[in-house]
């Protein structure tokens, strides 16, 4: 006797209702059970054919990325979609040939397989740069130019931005910018935490109604929660409208740590014109030369919270900005919300910013970096298991 996989009844081997699938023959008690089983398997086949070849991944990768590190939720999604995967001792196991169709990897709740999983929802992606000659930003100067347009047009009353301390070179100081000169002070990146939320509260207290807020994902998330949560301050305070402008961010470092590193290597932060992190190096630009150090040398100064952050692209912002993806001298811009896109488009039309659509190859670089940020928690899990 055989067992019907649909209704779980025993059926004789001579039943006329048989269906071969995956090198195995199945037996059914009725045409209805056979049709139900066949339709399900055809759906799986259609899924296999619909997955792009570039994204097809084997069970071996699922095993390396998810099962072995202990990240598997034991939900059985992979086994439910592949006849060659079974749950044994509460873990998925391959029990037949794997053709790398990618179905198991794409069903797993712990894998990251779509663009939205990596960088959040976006409307349009651009490579852009400022058209204002006196702006010298970190990459393309787009954030400063966008704020300049919004201030000039009266779309915002002020902007919460971060500048460098005059007393302590490169120490971040958050300010409420109300003029073009204030904005110019904030151009360029500072790789230390800035206490921006306090300045946001100050601007509201001083009667500002339309406020642009610039910060990395952690600061953007704070504002987002304050706006969207039923217990959030800005949710209760109806007169404050905040435009969230997010900055791509992989890591931040303590100011004292960067200062100590500079001193240990024979230079002073007061002599530094710009800082950049790219291609695994921390770069300090001085007049006439660039000092480059492996990013790993800064691990001890890395902010502890960054180890647990998985949002590189500031997904809860209205617009996100970063240097990765676009050519040198340009900024990658991800327009997310309707208001964010409209203000960006107006700034482009008004010749404050020039922009073109981000190319697929350029977006690929953004996605790759975002994936590194997303899966770093998996790396922490691996290291913890080895201790």
Secondary structure, 3 states (H helix, E strand, C coil): CEECCCCCCEECCCCCCEEEECCEEEECCCHHHHHHHHHHHHHHHHHHHHCCHHHCCCHHHHHHHHHCCCCCCCCCHHHHHCCCEEEECCEEEECCCCCCCCHHHHHCCCCCCCHHHHHCCCCEEEEEEECCCCCCCCCCCHHHHHHHHHHHCCCCCEEEEEEECCCCCCCEEEEEECCHHHHHHCCCCCCCCCCHHHHHHHHHHCCCCEEEEEEEHHHHHHHHHHHHCCCCHHHHCCCCEEEEEEECCCCCECHHHHHHHHHHCCCCHHHCCEEEEECCEEEEEECCEEEEEEHHHHHHHECHHHHHCCCCCCCCCCEEEECCCCCCCCEEEEECCHHHHHHHHHHHHCCCEEEEECCHHHHHHHHHHHHHHHCHHHHHHHHHHHC
